[in-house]
Amino acid sequence: MSANDANDGGTPPAKPFPTLPIITLDPPQPTGPRLTQQQKYGGLFWLGIVGLVVVVALVGWFGWNVYAMRDVWNNVYVLHETSKPEDERIQAAFSLSRDVRVNAQQRWDIALRKPLPPLARYVIAESWSAEIPDADPSLYAKMIAYSEGWPGWLRLLGVRLMAVAASEGLEFPSAVLDDLAKDSNPDIGLLADFVRVSAHNGDDDALKRLRAEAASNSARADLARELIGALDPATAVRKEHLKRVTEWLWNHDTEAMLVTRGWTTANGRLERTQP
């Protein structure tokens, strides 16, 4: 059979593909010296370097602050974690109350959180600073006097802070102090009298009441004597007496003792004295 006979079926004979030429491009010829990155981008090059350094520094600063605040974050977690033992949560609150990295607003917010253990709230409120009422003395005084649902010990500590602020020259509305003097807790009345004497250019009637209480044999005589001592013009003396006022409230005030009974803060530590 010939080659021609093999194609009788109508299939055209295969044709070879054409051979493609191989094209080789000559490499580009340099027209001059190669530019550096600085030469290409000019001033933007250094601007980019500075920006990168700033970003790295900010990230490093943020990371360091997170690391440095690890104790604070841990105490905040323990305080709010309901599965933790109550004593452990209270100790976390006490640590936060002594930590200068916890600001005034944070302390205020924590002390107002009702789900927290009462003593945890107490030690935080006890650490409130005069920075809180200083922003708006009138509003602060009204919140302390008229806020509903506050436990007696929290209102007491709010008035204690007014006494601290008044010793530094801050004034509060007389009408609010009148209402605080009518509180069912007589210790609040004594503190309100101290605020009157301290911040209102001396209130003779309030001072007479303090002196009369200090000279009596009542259970609050020691409190009154400490408050009179806190009228001393020397800052260090005032602070020492106000510190003892805070200690007296912890150990003797009826409202406070509902929360603090069985605990002591001797030697700067919070410890249980009763199981």
CORTALIN-V775023 format. One record per pair of residues at least 12 apart in sequence whose ideal C-beta (glycine too) atoms are under 8 Angstrom apart, sorted by the first residue. I is the first residue (numbers start at 1). J is the second residue. Records with the same first field share a line. If there is no record, write none. Layout:
# CORTALIN-V775023
I->J + J
This chain:
# CORTALIN-V775023
69->101
71->95 + 99
72->96 + 99 + 101 + 102
74->92
75->92 + 93 + 95 + 96 + 99
76->92 + 96
78->92
79->92 + 93 + 96 + 110 + 116 + 120
80->116
82->115
86->117
87->272
89->116 + 117 + 120
90->117 + 119 + 120 + 123 + 263 + 270
91->270
92->120
93->110 + 116 + 117 + 119 + 120 + 121 + 123 + 124
94->120 + 123 + 265 + 270
96->110 + 124
97->123 + 124 + 126 + 127
98->127 + 268
104->128 + 129 + 131 + 132
105->132
107->124 + 125 + 127 + 128 + 129
108->128 + 132
110->124
111->124 + 125 + 128 + 154 + 157
118->151 + 153 + 258 + 259
119->259 + 260 + 263
121->154
122->153 + 154 + 157 + 256 + 259 + 260
123->265 + 270
125->154 + 157 + 158
126->157 + 160 + 246 + 250
128->157 + 158 + 161
129->161
130->161 + 164 + 165 + 168 + 170
132->161
133->161 + 162 + 165 + 170 + 172
134->165 + 170
137->165 + 170 + 171 + 172 + 173
138->172 + 173 + 176
140->162 + 172
141->162 + 172 + 173 + 176 + 177
142->173 + 176
143->158
144->158 + 159 + 162 + 176 + 180
145->176 + 179 + 180
146->179
151->255 + 259
152->184 + 185 + 255 + 258
153->253 + 255 + 256 + 258 + 259
155->183 + 185 + 188
156->185 + 187 + 188 + 191 + 249 + 253 + 255 + 256
157->249 + 256
159->180 + 188 + 191 + 192 + 195
160->191 + 245 + 246 + 249
162->191 + 192 + 195
163->191 + 194 + 195 + 198 + 227 + 230 + 242 + 245
164->242
166->194 + 195 + 198 + 199
167->198 + 230 + 238 + 242
169->199
170->199
171->199 + 200
172->195 + 199
174->196 + 200
177->192 + 195 + 196
180->192
181->193
185->253 + 254 + 255
186->220
187->220 + 223 + 249 + 253 + 254 + 255
190->209 + 210 + 213 + 220 + 223 + 224 + 227
191->227
192->206
193->206 + 207 + 209 + 210 + 227
194->206 + 210 + 227 + 230 + 231
197->210 + 231
198->230 + 231
210->224 + 227 + 228
211->224 + 228
214->228
219->252
222->248 + 252
223->245 + 248 + 249 + 252
226->241 + 242 + 244 + 245 + 248
227->241 + 245
229->241
230->242 + 245
247->265
250->265
261->274
262->274 + 275
